């Protein structure tokens, strides 16, 4: 028996030594393994890493230590207790290893930290009734539950923002939250979830990640007593020897679906310097803003709101900037407070030499064009110089004022307190125009019912929204810039959608409603009036061009613009056609509302009847909103067509074809023209989209005009695209009438037209040829069929 025991011991020691040797341990480390029993302090409720179930210790870190023991030969004795008990034992060297410890500078004198074996996000848990979580500011002055002795506890207390309540474990924290003893709880993702499930609390939600500049996630590590360097070396070497399959096995067993959550980059973190982190944790930022610049900044029922404020909340949330915003009416006072250092930042400032003496500026977080508003009967303004010697209203201390004034000193600026006051001056014809940024003008014209005012153009200037920071807070400027870089497209879209879908709550006034729709009809008549003027202008333009065609032949780009002007009349006609149905529907809806009221269908003395009226009018207004969206889409198509292409874009030829059809399809349908589409091209090339739209519209309009002069029972236009070895072929053909063979060669000459009654400008096909041949290196040709004609466009690769 004694011999058998010796043989067994020899085999065990040999196996341990062989395993240890594969990890390249020193003789000192091998001796430590064979002569020591290691005491490990484990937690009883750190699910799923270390916890008790069915009376047994188990979990991810428990199995990891067993694997380390197996690979190194270390003999381990596990002691399970609470965190406070474990950390005390560890400090007194009563245990050799502590599990679930996170790095903290104050622990380095008594701890050797391993690398994290897992990083778990810290989560804020709140009651369902809690409003949107927007970073630390949302928790200000709230009762917050944390675990006693947790690694981030001192940092949270140092902020002096919350009323901190400490608990022994997650179960106690969640119970306190569920029963209203605290407002929020901070816990690691999985431990918090486990406590929720265990307590069956249905009134608690995860609202966001808890972040501090010094903390990104809860880093779970093993801590080894400071003096025990040999054990620390053994643990480090053995952990490094664990291969990827062994890690995956552990992860799959204990983390499962949670591993995917934890491995995803839920939050992008900012790499702050130590100075920046210190600044954020120590400073509470005072923000001062004006409240009279809707929708950028305003006040609703005493509460600050606006696009700029939403962006600032996002910036502050990313960087965990503790801040408080106050509102005043006077912009000059805002700048004075920044200069005097009684406030720290403002949100919508522009740079000038005076302000640079006492402030620094962030990079732009948003930029808008500076627009011009005039009375609705005024022409569109294509150049700011048009405003020379005219009275133009602008908000006092407006950042862009100095820039515009220096470039256009002859503009007679009238400075006012706010945009609404400026628009009132314009409505009463006290000034010719108002200048402000596009969303402010658009929003306030709509909100305050200025039906006789329109956006007539934009200046060459953009207003860049920047955060203005007092100049002794350099770290804050850097922090804000880093946070701006972190704003995602999704966050920008959420803010944009919030403010583009704003509904105005106003007293229901049928007179305003009636005036609004009269305004819509007047806009329609205005376009028709412009159409008549435009046709006269085109006729005059044709005569001038014919006189100087020989001298100006080389100016093809100028002709391109003239060609577009020639098409504008047709497009306005198409817009009028597409607007007819929505306008009729709007008129019918208004009549329906008016009829219900005239017939006394609602008793305003009764609550039920008033509610019924509100529901009825809301439904009708939703219908009107839908019809107005249709009108807006038509204008968008028109506006996009007239935007110049700055550079070619990679796309299929189907995109410009479909845009052209969107503009003209309604007109084709009203003329009983059938459209046959055969798309067999998937090739993408670098194309000038708007120029090709002009070519395709011209070919479609030519076919439409040909049918008017040569009526056909089965009028048909066919569009066919094909991919070729060396490019793309696009053919537009119709069954109207052929072109006389004697003039086929001349149809691409400038000012040559086959249309009767001087309807054609003679520029359409010529400019189409220029666009295809010179801008796309392709070709365009005409081909007669038995009945009808086809135009073949070829664009090479």
N, C-alpha and C positions, 0 to 999 in steps of 0.2 A: 504493500500500500504506500509505504514511504517512497519507494522507488518510482511508483506510478505518479505520485504527486510531484516529485522532482522533475520527471519527464514532462508532465503537463506544464509546469512552471517554465521549464526551458523552452518549450514550444511557444508559449504565450509571449515570453520576453523576446524570442527570436522574431516572431511575427511583428511585434510592436517595433522592434529595431529596424526590420526591413521596410515597414511602412514609413517609419520616421525618416529612414535614410533616403527614401524616394522624395521627401520634402526638403532634403539637404539641411538637416538640423546639426548643430554643433554638439560636441561631446557634453558640454555643460547643459545644453537643452535636453539631450537624451537622459542625462543623469537626473535632471529635474522631473522628467516624465515618469521615471521608474521609482522615484522616492517620495513623490508628493500626491496628496489628495486635494484637488482644487474645489473650493467652496464657491458656488455660484448663487447670487441673489436674483430670484425670478419674481415677476409680478403675477398677481392672481387674476387681474382683470384687463390685461392689455390685449384684447381680442383683435385679430386672430394670431397674434405673435406669442403671447404667453398668458395662459388662462387655465382655470380648473374646470373640468367637465367630468361628470360621473366619478368624482373623487380623484381624478388623475390629472397631472400636469401635462399639458400638450400645447401645440402651436408652432408657428413658423420658426421663431428664434430657439425654441426648445429643441426642435428637430435639427436645426442648424448646429447647435452646440453638440448634439449627439453625433452628428456627422464629423465635426471637428475632433471629437473624442475618438471616434473610430479611426480617422485618418492619422492622428498624431500619437495615439496611445494614452492621451491624458485621461486620468480617472477623475470624474466629476461628481460632486455631491450637491444636489439642488435644494435650496431653501426658499420657500414661497412666502411672501408677505406683501404688505402695502409699500408704496413708493417711499413714504416718509421713513418707514422702518428700515427699508433696504438701504437708502442713502446714508442713514446714520451708521449702520453696520459697516458700510463700505468706507466711510470716512475714518472709522476707528480700526480699520484693517481686520475686521472680524470675518469678512468674506474677501475672496480674491478677485471675483468678477461680478459686475453688476450688469443686468440686462436692461434694455430699453432706455438707456441714458442718451441724452442729446447734448451736442457740444455747447458749452457755455464757458466763457473766458474765466469766470470765477471758479470753475471746477478744475481747471488745469493744474493747480498746485497739488491736487491729490488724485488726479486721474490721467491715465494713458488711454486715449480714445482710439478705437479702431476706425476704419472707414465705415460709413453708414451701410448697413446691410439692407436697409429700405428707407425711402423717403416718402412720407405720407402728408398730404396737404392738411393744413389746419382749416377747419370749417366753422362758420358761424351758424348756429342753430337758433331759430327764433319761432315765436308763436305765429300761427296763421294770420292773426290780425295785424302783425307788424308790417309797416309800409316798406317800400322798395329799399333794399340795402345798397348804399352807395359809398361803401368804404367806412373808414373809422368815424367820419362825421355823423353817420347814421346812428352810431352807438353813443354819441355824446350825452353825458348826464344819465345814462341808463344803468340799470343793475346788471352786471355781467358776472356769470359764473365760470370759475376756472378750477382746475385741480390744485390742491395745496402742494407747494413745492415744485410745480411744473417749470420747465426750463425757461419759458418766456414770461413767467410771472412778474419778475422784477421789472422787465421792460414795459409791460402793460401798466404796472403801477406807476412807473416813472412818467408816463404820459399825463397822468392826473386828469384824465378825461371821464373816467367811469367810476361807478361805485362798485368796487370789487368784492365779490363773495367767494370764499374758498370752500371746497368740498373734498372729501376723502377720495372719491372716485367718480367715474362717469355716470353710474347709476343714480347717485345722489344728485348730481348736477341736473340730469334730465328730469328727475322727479320735481326738483325745485322749479324748473322752467315750465313743466306741464301744469303745475298748480299755481303759477303766477308769482312765485317768490323772487324770481329774477326775470329780466326782460330778454336776455340772450345768454347763450352758452358757447364757449369756445372749446372744441375737442378735435382730436384727429378723426379723419373721415370714417375709418372702419370701426374704431372703438365707439364713436358716437352713434353710428348706425346700429351697432349691436345693442347698445343701451336703449335705443328707441324701440327696437324689436322686442327686447326683453320686457320693457315696461308697457308695450302695446299702446304707445302714445300716438294718437291720430291727429293731434292738433299742433304738431311741431314740424317745421320744414327746414331744409337746407336753403340758405339764402345767398351764400357766397363764400369765397375763400378769405381767411383772415391773414392779412399780410402786414408786416412791418419791414422797414428798410433792412434791418439786421436779420430778419427771418423770412425764409421763403417757404420751407416745408419743415415738418417735424422729422428730423434726421435720427433714425433709430440705430444705435450702435451698442457695442459691448465696451464697458469701461474696465480697465485692469488697474489695480492699485499702483500708485506712482513708483514705489520702491521695487516692485516685482517686474523688472525689465526682461528677465528671462522668459517668464510666462507671456508677457506682451509680445515678444519676438516669436514665440511658438504659435500663438493665436494668429498673428499677422501672416506668417508663412503658410500655415495650414489653410487659412481662409483663401489665400491667393491660389492654392492648389486645387480648389474646388472648380470643376469644369462646368461648362455651360449647361450640359444635360442634367447635372446634379442640381444646379440652380433652378432650371425649368421644372424639374420634378417637385422641388419644394414649393415653388411659386404656384404651380398648378394645383397642388394638394390643398394649400392653405388660403390662397388668395382668389383663385378662380376668376370669375367675372370682374372682381374688384381690381385684379392686376391690370386689366385693360384700362380701367378708369385711372388708376394711379400712374400708369405709364404714359397716358396721354398728356400732352402739354396743355393743361386746362387754362393756364394763365401765362402770358409772356411776362418775364420779370425784368426789371430795370437794373442794370449794373451800376449802382451808386458808388461813389468814392466814400471813404470813411468820413470826410468832412461833410459831404452831402447828407449821409445817413444821420450824422450827429445833428445837423441843422434841422432836418425834418422831424426828428424825435423831440427836439427841444423847443421849436418855435410853433406858435399858433398864429397863422397868417390872417391879417385883417384885410379883407377885400372891400373896396368901395366902388359902387357903380351908380350910374343914372338909371332911372326907371321910366323914361319917356321916349324910348326908341323902339317901338314895336316893329317886327317881332324879334328883334335882336335882344333887347332888354326892356322889360316892362314890369308892372306890378298888377296882380290880379287878386282882389279881395285881400290886400295887404301882404300878399306873398310874392316874392320875386320869381320871375319866369323869363324865358326867352332862349333863343338859339345859342347865344354866347354863354349863357349860364349853364345850359346843358353840356356844352363842350367843356366848360371849366369843371363841372362835376366829374366828367369822364377823366380829365387830366388829373384832378385831385385824387380820384379813386385809384388810378394806376400807381400814383406815387405816394399814396397815403398822406397827403398834405392835410393837416388839420387846419380848417379855415372857417371863417364866419364872414358872410357878405352883408353889408348894410347899404341902403339905398338913399339917394338924395336926388333932387331935381336939377341941380346946377352942375354942369360939366366943369366949369372953371374951379369950383370948390374941390372937385375930385382931384384935379392936378395939383392944387395947393396942398391938399392933405398928403399926397405922395411926396411932394417937395419938402414938406415939413416933417415927414417921417411919422405922422400920426396914423397913416394907413400904409399898407405894404404893397398892394397891387390894385390895378383896375384892369378890366377885361377887353376893352375895345379901342385901345389907343393907337395913334399913328406917330411915327417918328418925326421930330423936327429938331433944329439945333438947340432951341431953348430947353426942351425936355431932356435932351441928352446930358445936360449939365447936372440933373438930379435923378435920372432914371435910366435903367437899361430895358431892353425889349426882347421878348421871346421871338422865336421864328413864327411865321404865320400859321395859325391853326385852321384858318378859313379865309377865302377870298371871294369878293363879289364885285361885279362891274358897277361903276358909278353911272347911273341912268338919268335921263332927262324926261320930265313929264310936262305936257302942255295941254291946252284945251283940245277937245276932240276934233275941232274943225281945222286945226293947224296941220301942216304937212309934216311928214316924217323928217327927222333931223339926222343927217349922215355925218356931219362934222360939227365939232363943238364951236368952231369959229363963227358958225351961223348965229350964235347968241351974242356976238359983239354988238354993243350999243343998245342991248335990250335989258330990261329989268328981270333979274333971276333971283329967286328966293332960295336961301340955303340956311341950314341950322347953324346957329352961333357956335364958335369953337369947334366946328366940324373939322376933323383931321385933314381932309382932302382940300379944304378951302384954300390954304396958302399955295398949294401946288397948282390948282386951277387958276387962281388969281395971278400968279407969277407968269403963267404962260398966256393967259387971256386977260390982260389988264383992262381991256375996253368993255368987258362985261360989267354991267351995273348990278352988283350983288346987294340984295336986301337980306340982312341977317335976322333970323327969328329964333324963338326959344325952342320950338320943336317942329316936326314934320307936319303934324296936323294943322298948325298955324300957317305953315308955308302953303299947304294945299288949299286952305281957305282963301288966302290971297289970290291964288291962281284961279280958283272957281269964281271969284268976284272980279276977275280981270284987272287986279291991281299989279300983277306981274305977268311976264310972258311965259315963264317956265319955272319949274322947281328942279333942283338937283339933289339927289340923295342916292343911296345904294339901291339896287334893283329890288331886293325882297322887301325893303321898308316901304318904298313907293307902292309896289304892287299890293302889299298887305293893307296899307292904310287907305288906299283908293277904294279897295273892296270893302273894308270894315266900316268906313264912315260914309259910304254911299256917294262918292264923288262921280256921278254918272257922266258928267261932262268933261272928265279928265282921262287922258290915256298916256301910256308910255310911248314917247315919240322917238326914242333912240338911246344910244349909250355913248358916253364919252370914251376917250382912249385910255382912261384911268381905271385902275382896279383899287378897291379898298381892301387892304390886307388886315385881317383881324389879328392883333398881337396882344399878349399880356404885358402890361407896363409894370415894371418892378422897381422899387426904390433902389438906388445904385449901390447901397452898402450891403445888399442881399445877393451877392454874386452866385452863391451856391443855389439859391432859389431859382434864378434864371436858368441855370444849368439843369436843375431837376425838372423844371417845366418843359424845357426843350426835349429832354429824354422822354418825358411822358407823352408829348405831342407826337413823337416818332412812333409811339406804341399804339396810337389810336387806329383801330382796324376799320376796313371798309364797311363791315357789318355795323359797327357803332355809328359811323357817319350816316349810313342809310337809315338807321333807326331814328336818329335826330331829324334827318331830312324828312322822312315820312311823317313824323309827329307834327312838323310845322307846315308841311304842304297839305295836310288833311285837316287843318284847323277849321272848325265851324264857329260862326259868330252867333252868340246868344244875344238876341236883341228883342225888344218889344215888338210884337206882331203888329205891323202897320200896313194896311192894305194900300195906302197911298204910295208908300215906298215901294211895295211890291209892284204896283202898277207902273210907277216911274222906271223901275228897273227893266221891265220887259219892253216898255216904250223905247228905252235906251238900246236894248238889243236890236229892235226893229230898225232904229235909226242907224245903227252900225251897218246893218244890211244895206239900207239905202245909201249910206255913205260909200260903201264899196262899189255899188252900182254907179254912183256919181263919178267916183274915181275911174271906173272902167271907161265911161264915156270920154272923160278928159284924156285918159291914156290912149284911146284909139285916135283922138285928134293929134295927140303928141306923136304917135307912131307915124301917122301920115306925113306930118311935118318933117319928122326925122328921116323918112324914106327919101323925100325930095332933096334934103341936104346931103344925104349920103350919095345919091346919084350924081350930084354936081361935083363931088370931090372924090369919087371912088378911085380914080387913077392915081391921085396924089397920096391917098391913105391906105393903099392896098396892103402895105407891110404891117399895119397896125392890127394884127389879127386878134390880139387879146381884147382890144377895145371893141372890135366887132362882136366878140363873144358876149360881152356885156350888153351890147345893143340887141343881139339876138335874144338874150334872156328877157330884155324889156319887151321885145315883140311878143314873146310868149306869155307875158304877164296877164294880158287881157284875157287870153284863153283860160289861164289858170283861175282868174277871178270868177270867170263864168262858171268854171267847174265848182269852185267854192260855193258860189251862190246856189248852184244846183244841189250840192250836198247838204247845204244849210237849210234848204227849204223844208225838209221833213222834220228835223229837230225843232225848228222855229214854230212850225204848225202844231207840233206836239206840245210845246211849251205854252202856246196860246190857248190850246184846248184845256190844259191843266189849270191855267189861271182862271179860265171861264168856269171850269168845274168848281173851283174853290169859291169864286164869287157867287155862283148860282146857289150853292149850298147855304151860304150866308144870307143871300137875298130871300131865300124861301124859308128863312127862320127855322132851319133844321136843328139849330143848337140853342138851348136855353142857357144863357151865360150866368144865370142865377144859381144853377145847379152844378155841383162839383162833377157829377158823372158826365154831364153834357159838355162841360169845359174840357174834361179829360178826353172825351170823344173827339172834340174839335182839335185838340192838340195832336191826338194820334192821327186823325185824318189829314191835317195840314202837314204833319211830319212825313207821312207817306207820299203826299203830293210833291213836297219839296225834294224828297229822295228821287222821284221821277224827273223833276226839273234838273237836279244835279247830274243825273245820267245823261239827259239831253245836252246839257252844257258841256259835259265831258266829250261828247261826240263833236260839238262845235270846236272845242279846243284841239282835239286830235287833228281835225282838218287844217286848222291854222298851223299846228306843229309841222305837218307835212309840207305846207307852203313855205314856212320859215326855213326849214332844213334844206329845201331845194335851193334857196337863194344864199345859203352859206357857201363861201368860196372854199374849194379844197386846197389846203396848204401843201399836202403831200399825198402821194399815192399810198393806198392801203391794200394789204393782202386780203382778197375776198373772191368769192365765186361771182360770175356774171349775173347769177340769179338775184343777187341783192339789189342792184340798181334797177333791174327789170321790175321786180316786185314793188319797189318804191314808186316807179313811174306809173304802174298799174293802179296803185292806191290812189294816186292823184286823179287819174283820168277814167277809171273804171265806171264810175257812176255816170259820167257823160256818155260813154260808149253804150251803156245799158239803156239810157234814155233815148238814144238814137236807134235802138233795136239792132245793135251790132253784136254778133256772137263772137266770143273770143275763144280760140283753140290754143292751148298751151302744151307744147311738147318739149320738156326739158331733159336733155340727155348729156348735160355737162356738169361734171363735179370738180373740174380743174380750178385751182385758185391761182390768181395772178395779181400783180400790183396794178391796181386800177384807180383812176380818179373818179370816185363814185358820182358826185354831183354833175360832172361833165357828161358822163355816160347817161345819167338820167335825162339830161337835156337832149341828147341824141335820140334816145328811145321815145321820149315824149314827142319830139318833132316827127318821127316816123309814124307814130300812132295818130297824131293830129292830122298828118297828111292823108292817111287812109280815111279817117273820119270825114274830112272835107271832101274827099273824092266821092264818097258815098252820097254826100249831100247833093253834089252836082250830077251824080249818076246813080239814082235810086235803084236798089236791088232788094228783091223780096227776101233773099237769104244772105244778107250782108255778113261777111265773115272776115275776121283778121286772124291770121295764124302766126304764132311765135314759136320758133324752133331753135334749140341750141344743141350743138354737137362738140364733143372733144375730138380734136384732130391731133396728128402726130406732132405738129409744129405750133399748135395753138388752139383757139376756140372759134367756132363759126356761129353767128347769130343771124337768123333770117326773119324779117318781118314781111309778110305777104298778105295781099287782100284780093278779093274777087270783084273790085269796083270797075276799073277800066285800065287799059294799057297806056303806055306813054308812046307818043309818036316817035318812031325810030329816028327821025331826022333831028330830034331835039334831046334824045337820051343822053348824049355826050355833054349837053349844055346845062343839065339840071343841077350840077354841082357848082356852077359858076355863081359868083356873087350877084345879087339883085335880079336873078333870073327866076321867074315864077310861072307855073302853069295854071295858077288859080285865077278864076274870073273875078271881076269887080274889085280888082286891086286888093283882094283880101290877103294875099301873101306878101311878105316882106322881101322874099328872095334871098334871105340870109340863112334860113334854117338848115338846108342841105349843105350850103357852103361851110357853115360853122361846124356841122356834123363831120364833114370831110376833114377840116382842120383838127378837130378833137381826136378823131380816130387815127389820122395819118401822122400828125406831128406830136401829139401827146401820148399816144399808145403804140406808135410805130406800126400801125395796122393799115387796113384798106376798107373802103366802102364802095359798093357798086350796085347798079340797078339792073334788074332782069325782067323782061316782059314774059308773061305767061299767056295762054290762050285767052283768058279773061282775067285781067288784073296785073299786078306788078309786085315784084319782090325786091327788097333791099337786103343785101348780104353784107354783114359786118364781120371782118376777120381781125382778131387780136392775137399776135404771136406770143409765144412763151418768153 
